[in-house]
Amino acid sequence: MTIALPDRLSVNPASPFYNEELLQREVGILFNGKEKTNVEEYCISEGWIKVTAGAAKDRFGNPMMIKLKGQVEPFYKD
């Protein structure tokens, strides 16, 4: 039985949208028809993904994020 993916999911344990049970399975993201492998967070209803901005860090040492808008389609890779 496949568990449906939520509207919003994050790989950051500090995020309220983090779900370890879902992330145990490999989740893929199609963004504007192309598979993205560096997605940190997504939201289907608002149509965006967050990806890291290279090696840049914020003042707390966390990677800087860029929000990209477009069509988001999450899926299980297995």
N, CA, C and O atoms as a GROMACS GRO file, in nm:
protein
  312
    1MET      N    1   0.084  -0.119   0.000
    1MET     CA    2   0.000   0.000   0.000
    1MET      C    3   0.089   0.124   0.000
    1MET      O    4   0.181   0.135   0.081
    2THR      N    5   0.062   0.216  -0.088
    2THR     CA    6   0.140   0.338  -0.101
    2THR      C    7   0.074   0.450  -0.021
    2THR      O    8  -0.047   0.474  -0.033
    3ILE      N    9   0.154   0.519   0.060
    3ILE     CA   10   0.106   0.634   0.134
    3ILE      C   11   0.113   0.755   0.042
    3ILE      O   12   0.216   0.779  -0.021
    4ALA      N   13   0.005   0.831   0.035
    4ALA     CA   14   0.002   0.949  -0.051
    4ALA      C   15   0.098   1.055   0.003
    4ALA      O   16   0.110   1.074   0.124
    5LEU      N   17   0.166   1.122  -0.088
    5LEU     CA   18   0.258   1.228  -0.048
    5LEU      C   19   0.179   1.353  -0.010
    5LEU      O   20   0.079   1.385  -0.075
    6PRO      N   21   0.223   1.425   0.095
    6PRO     CA   22   0.150   1.544   0.138
    6PRO      C   23   0.170   1.662   0.043
    6PRO      O   24   0.255   1.658  -0.046
    7ASP      N   25   0.090   1.766   0.064
    7ASP     CA   26   0.099   1.888  -0.016
    7ASP      C   27   0.234   1.956   0.004
    7ASP      O   28   0.287   2.017  -0.089
    8ARG      N   29   0.289   1.944   0.125
    8ARG     CA   30   0.417   2.010   0.155
    8ARG      C   31   0.504   1.915   0.236
    8ARG      O   32   0.456   1.852   0.331
    9LEU      N   33   0.632   1.906   0.199
    9LEU     CA   34   0.724   1.815   0.267
    9LEU      C   35   0.864   1.875   0.266
    9LEU      O   36   0.905   1.938   0.169
   10SER      N   37   0.938   1.856   0.376
   10SER     CA   38   1.072   1.908   0.390
   10SER      C   39   1.166   1.797   0.437
   10SER      O   40   1.124   1.706   0.508
   11VAL      N   41   1.294   1.805   0.396
   11VAL     CA   42   1.394   1.708   0.442
   11VAL      C   43   1.468   1.760   0.565
   11VAL      O   44   1.553   1.689   0.619
   12ASN      N   45   1.439   1.882   0.609
   12ASN     CA   46   1.505   1.942   0.725
   12ASN      C   47   1.430   1.901   0.852
   12ASN      O   48   1.313   1.934   0.867
   13PRO      N   49   1.497   1.830   0.946
   13PRO     CA   50   1.430   1.786   1.070
   13PRO      C   51   1.378   1.900   1.156
   13PRO      O   52   1.289   1.878   1.238
   14ALA      N   53   1.429   2.021   1.141
   14ALA     CA   54   1.382   2.136   1.220
   14ALA      C   55   1.252   2.194   1.164
   14ALA      O   56   1.188   2.276   1.231
   15SER      N   57   1.211   2.154   1.045
   15SER     CA   58   1.092   2.208   0.981
   15SER      C   59   0.966   2.141   1.035
   15SER      O   60   0.968   2.021   1.065
   16PRO      N   61   0.855   2.215   1.047
   16PRO     CA   62   0.729   2.152   1.088
   16PRO      C   63   0.671   2.061   0.978
   16PRO      O   64   0.578   1.986   1.005
   17PHE      N   65   0.725   2.066   0.858
   17PHE     CA   66   0.677   1.984   0.747
   17PHE      C   67   0.763   1.860   0.724
   17PHE      O   68   0.748   1.791   0.623
   18TYR      N   69   0.853   1.832   0.817
   18TYR     CA   70   0.940   1.713   0.811
   18TYR      C   71   0.859   1.591   0.852
   18TYR      O   72   0.786   1.595   0.950
   19ASN      N   73   0.873   1.480   0.776
   19ASN     CA   74   0.804   1.356   0.809
   19ASN      C   75   0.902   1.241   0.782
   19ASN      O   76   0.920   1.200   0.668
   20GLU      N   77   0.963   1.190   0.887
   20GLU     CA   78   1.065   1.087   0.873
   20GLU      C   79   1.010   0.959   0.812
   20GLU      O   80   1.079   0.892   0.735
   21GLU      N   81   0.887   0.924   0.846
   21GLU     CA   82   0.827   0.801   0.794
   21GLU      C   83   0.816   0.804   0.641
   21GLU      O   84   0.846   0.705   0.574
   22LEU      N   85   0.773   0.918   0.586
   22LEU     CA   86   0.763   0.930   0.440
   22LEU      C   87   0.899   0.934   0.374
   22LEU      O   88   0.917   0.882   0.264
   23LEU      N   89   0.997   0.997   0.439
   23LEU     CA   90   1.128   1.014   0.380
   23LEU      C   91   1.214   0.888   0.385
   23LEU      O   92   1.320   0.883   0.323
   24GLN      N   93   1.168   0.785   0.458
   24GLN     CA   94   1.241   0.658   0.457
   24GLN      C   95   1.238   0.596   0.318
   24GLN      O   96   1.331   0.527   0.277
   25ARG      N   97   1.129   0.620   0.247
   25ARG     CA   98   1.121   0.581   0.106
   25ARG      C   99   1.180   0.694   0.024
   25ARG      O  100   1.170   0.811   0.063
   26GLU      N  101   1.240   0.662  -0.087
   26GLU     CA  102   1.303   0.766  -0.170
   26GLU      C  103   1.195   0.843  -0.247
   26GLU      O  104   1.119   0.785  -0.324
   27VAL      N  105   1.191   0.974  -0.225
   27VAL     CA  106   1.094   1.062  -0.289
   27VAL      C  107   1.164   1.141  -0.398
   27VAL      O  108   1.270   1.198  -0.374
   28GLY      N  109   1.106   1.144  -0.516
   28GLY     CA  110   1.159   1.223  -0.627
   28GLY      C  111   1.067   1.340  -0.656
   28GLY      O  112   0.949   1.337  -0.620
   29ILE      N  113   1.121   1.442  -0.720
   29ILE     CA  114   1.043   1.561  -0.754
   29ILE      C  115   1.061   1.592  -0.903
   29ILE      O  116   1.173   1.605  -0.952
   30LEU      N  117   0.950   1.602  -0.973
   30LEU     CA  118   0.952   1.654  -1.109
   30LEU      C  119   0.914   1.801  -1.100
   30LEU      O  120   0.805   1.835  -1.052
   31PHE      N  121   1.002   1.888  -1.146
   31PHE     CA  122   0.977   2.032  -1.144
   31PHE      C  123   0.978   2.081  -1.288
   31PHE      O  124   1.080   2.077  -1.356
   32ASN      N  125   0.863   2.128  -1.333
   32ASN     CA  126   0.844   2.171  -1.473
   32ASN      C  127   0.885   2.060  -1.569
   32ASN      O  128   0.946   2.087  -1.673
   33GLY      N  129   0.852   1.936  -1.534
   33GLY     CA  130   0.877   1.822  -1.622
   33GLY      C  131   1.015   1.761  -1.613
   33GLY      O  132   1.042   1.662  -1.681
   34LYS      N  133   1.105   1.817  -1.531
   34LYS     CA  134   1.241   1.764  -1.517
   34LYS      C  135   1.264   1.720  -1.374
   34LYS      O  136   1.220   1.787  -1.280
   35GLU      N  137   1.334   1.607  -1.356
   35GLU     CA  138   1.361   1.558  -1.222
   35GLU      C  139   1.470   1.642  -1.155
   35GLU      O  140   1.576   1.665  -1.213
   36LYS      N  141   1.443   1.687  -1.034
   36LYS     CA  142   1.539   1.763  -0.952
   36LYS      C  143   1.584   1.674  -0.838
   36LYS      O  144   1.504   1.605  -0.776
   37THR      N  145   1.716   1.675  -0.810
   37THR     CA  146   1.770   1.590  -0.705
   37THR      C  147   1.816   1.668  -0.583
   37THR      O  148   1.856   1.608  -0.483
   38ASN      N  149   1.811   1.800  -0.586
   38ASN     CA  150   1.861   1.882  -0.476
   38ASN      C  151   1.751   1.960  -0.404
   38ASN      O  152   1.777   2.068  -0.351
   39VAL      N  153   1.629   1.907  -0.403
   39VAL     CA  154   1.515   1.977  -0.343
   39VAL      C  155   1.516   1.957  -0.192
   39VAL      O  156   1.523   1.844  -0.144
   40GLU      N  157   1.508   2.066  -0.117
   40GLU     CA  158   1.504   2.062   0.029
   40GLU      C  159   1.360   2.063   0.080
   40GLU      O  160   1.331   2.002   0.183
   41GLU      N  161   1.270   2.131   0.009
   41GLU     CA  162   1.131   2.141   0.050
   41GLU      C  163   1.047   2.169  -0.075
   41GLU      O  164   1.094   2.231  -0.170
   42TYR      N  165   0.921   2.123  -0.072
   42TYR     CA  166   0.831   2.152  -0.184
   42TYR      C  167   0.692   2.182  -0.132
   42TYR      O  168   0.656   2.144  -0.021
   43CYS      N  169   0.612   2.250  -0.215
   43CYS     CA  170   0.471   2.274  -0.188
   43CYS      C  171   0.397   2.263  -0.320
   43CYS      O  172   0.421   2.341  -0.413
   44ILE      N  173   0.307   2.167  -0.330
   44ILE     CA  174   0.234   2.143  -0.454
   44ILE      C  175   0.132   2.253  -0.480
   44ILE      O  176   0.126   2.307  -0.590
   45SER      N  177   0.050   2.286  -0.378
   45SER     CA  178  -0.060   2.382  -0.398
   45SER      C  179  -0.009   2.522  -0.432
   45SER      O  180  -0.073   2.593  -0.509
   46GLU      N  181   0.105   2.563  -0.374
   46GLU     CA  182   0.159   2.695  -0.404
   46GLU      C  183   0.254   2.692  -0.523
   46GLU      O  184   0.290   2.798  -0.575
   47GLY      N  185   0.296   2.573  -0.567
   47GLY     CA  186   0.378   2.558  -0.687
   47GLY      C  187   0.521   2.607  -0.672
   47GLY      O  188   0.568   2.686  -0.754
   48TRP      N  189   0.592   2.560  -0.568
   48TRP     CA  190   0.732   2.600  -0.552
   48TRP      C  191   0.814   2.487  -0.491
   48TRP      O  192   0.762   2.395  -0.428
   49ILE      N  193   0.947   2.500  -0.511
   49ILE     CA  194   1.044   2.413  -0.445
   49ILE      C  195   1.153   2.503  -0.388
   49ILE      O  196   1.174   2.615  -0.435
   50LYS      N  197   1.222   2.454  -0.285
   50LYS     CA  198   1.338   2.525  -0.231
   50LYS      C  199   1.460   2.438  -0.255
   50LYS      O  200   1.461   2.319  -0.224
   51VAL      N  201   1.563   2.499  -0.312
   51VAL     CA  202   1.689   2.431  -0.339
   51VAL      C  203   1.802   2.512  -0.277
   51VAL      O  204   1.788   2.632  -0.254
   52THR      N  205   1.915   2.446  -0.250
   52THR     CA  206   2.029   2.516  -0.190
   52THR      C  207   2.094   2.607  -0.294
   52THR      O  208   2.095   2.579  -0.413
   53ALA      N  209   2.149   2.718  -0.244
   53ALA     CA  210   2.215   2.817  -0.329
   53ALA      C  211   2.365   2.797  -0.322
   53ALA      O  212   2.437   2.878  -0.264
   54GLY      N  213   2.413   2.689  -0.381
   54GLY     CA  214   2.556   2.661  -0.382
   54GLY      C  215   2.610   2.636  -0.242
   54GLY      O  216   2.548   2.566  -0.163
   55ALA      N  217   2.726   2.694  -0.212
   55ALA     CA  218   2.790   2.675  -0.082
   55ALA      C  219   2.760   2.790   0.014
   55ALA      O  220   2.817   2.794   0.124
   56ALA      N  221   2.672   2.882  -0.023
   56ALA     CA  222   2.641   2.997   0.062
   56ALA      C  223   2.572   2.953   0.190
   56ALA      O  224   2.489   2.861   0.189
   57LYS      N  225   2.606   3.018   0.301
   57LYS     CA  226   2.548   2.988   0.432
   57LYS      C  227   2.488   3.114   0.491
   57LYS      O  228   2.535   3.224   0.464
   58ASP      N  229   2.382   3.097   0.574
   58ASP     CA  230   2.327   3.211   0.645
   58ASP      C  231   2.407   3.234   0.773
   58ASP      O  232   2.505   3.164   0.798
   59ARG      N  233   2.368   3.329   0.854
   59ARG     CA  234   2.447   3.363   0.973
   59ARG      C  235   2.444   3.255   1.080
   59ARG      O  236   2.522   3.261   1.175
   60PHE      N  237   2.355   3.156   1.067
   60PHE     CA  238   2.347   3.046   1.162
   60PHE      C  239   2.419   2.922   1.110
   60PHE      O  240   2.422   2.819   1.178
   61GLY      N  241   2.478   2.930   0.991
   61GLY     CA  242   2.551   2.818   0.933
   61GLY      C  243   2.466   2.724   0.850
   61GLY      O  244   2.515   2.621   0.804
   62ASN      N  245   2.340   2.758   0.830
   62ASN     CA  246   2.251   2.677   0.746
   62ASN      C  247   2.268   2.718   0.601
   62ASN      O  248   2.299   2.834   0.572
   63PRO      N  249   2.248   2.624   0.507
   63PRO     CA  250   2.261   2.660   0.366
   63PRO      C  251   2.154   2.760   0.323
   63PRO      O  252   2.039   2.752   0.367
   64MET      N  253   2.192   2.854   0.238
   64MET     CA  254   2.096   2.951   0.183
   64MET      C  255   2.006   2.878   0.084
   64MET      O  256   2.051   2.789   0.012
   65MET      N  257   1.880   2.917   0.080
   65MET     CA  258   1.782   2.853  -0.007
   65MET      C  259   1.730   2.951  -0.112
   65MET      O  260   1.721   3.071  -0.088
   66ILE      N  261   1.697   2.895  -0.227
   66ILE     CA  262   1.632   2.971  -0.334
   66ILE      C  263   1.497   2.905  -0.359
   66ILE      O  264   1.488   2.783  -0.369
   67LYS      N  265   1.392   2.987  -0.369
   67LYS     CA  266   1.258   2.935  -0.398
   67LYS      C  267   1.232   2.950  -0.547
   67LYS      O  268   1.239   3.060  -0.601
   68LEU      N  269   1.203   2.838  -0.613
   68LEU     CA  270   1.172   2.837  -0.756
   68LEU      C  271   1.024   2.806  -0.774
   68LEU      O  272   0.973   2.713  -0.711
   69LYS      N  273   0.955   2.881  -0.859
   69LYS     CA  274   0.813   2.859  -0.882
   69LYS      C  275   0.791   2.786  -1.013
   69LYS      O  276   0.858   2.812  -1.113
   70GLY      N  277   0.696   2.693  -1.011
   70GLY     CA  278   0.662   2.616  -1.129
   70GLY      C  279   0.573   2.498  -1.092
   70GLY      O  280   0.518   2.493  -0.982
   71GLN      N  281   0.560   2.404  -1.183
   71GLN     CA  282   0.477   2.286  -1.161
   71GLN      C  283   0.556   2.182  -1.083
   71GLN      O  284   0.664   2.142  -1.124
   72VAL      N  285   0.501   2.137  -0.968
   72VAL     CA  286   0.568   2.043  -0.879
   72VAL      C  287   0.491   1.912  -0.878
   72VAL      O  288   0.370   1.910  -0.855
   73GLU      N  289   0.562   1.800  -0.902
   73GLU     CA  290   0.502   1.667  -0.900
   73GLU      C  291   0.592   1.571  -0.822
   73GLU      O  292   0.691   1.521  -0.875
   74PRO      N  293   0.558   1.546  -0.693
   74PRO     CA  294   0.638   1.448  -0.616
   74PRO      C  295   0.596   1.306  -0.650
   74PRO      O  296   0.481   1.280  -0.688
   75PHE      N  297   0.691   1.212  -0.635
   75PHE     CA  298   0.662   1.072  -0.660
   75PHE      C  299   0.759   0.985  -0.581
   75PHE      O  300   0.867   1.030  -0.542
   76TYR      N  301   0.719   0.860  -0.558
   76TYR     CA  302   0.809   0.763  -0.496
   76TYR      C  303   0.895   0.701  -0.605
   76TYR      O  304   0.844   0.665  -0.711
   77LYS      N  305   1.026   0.688  -0.580
   77LYS     CA  306   1.118   0.636  -0.682
   77LYS      C  307   1.113   0.485  -0.696
   77LYS      O  308   1.155   0.434  -0.800
   78ASP      N  309   1.065   0.414  -0.598
   78ASP     CA  310   1.065   0.267  -0.608
   78ASP      C  311   0.945   0.211  -0.675
   78ASP      O  312   0.934   0.090  -0.690
   0.00000   0.00000   0.00000
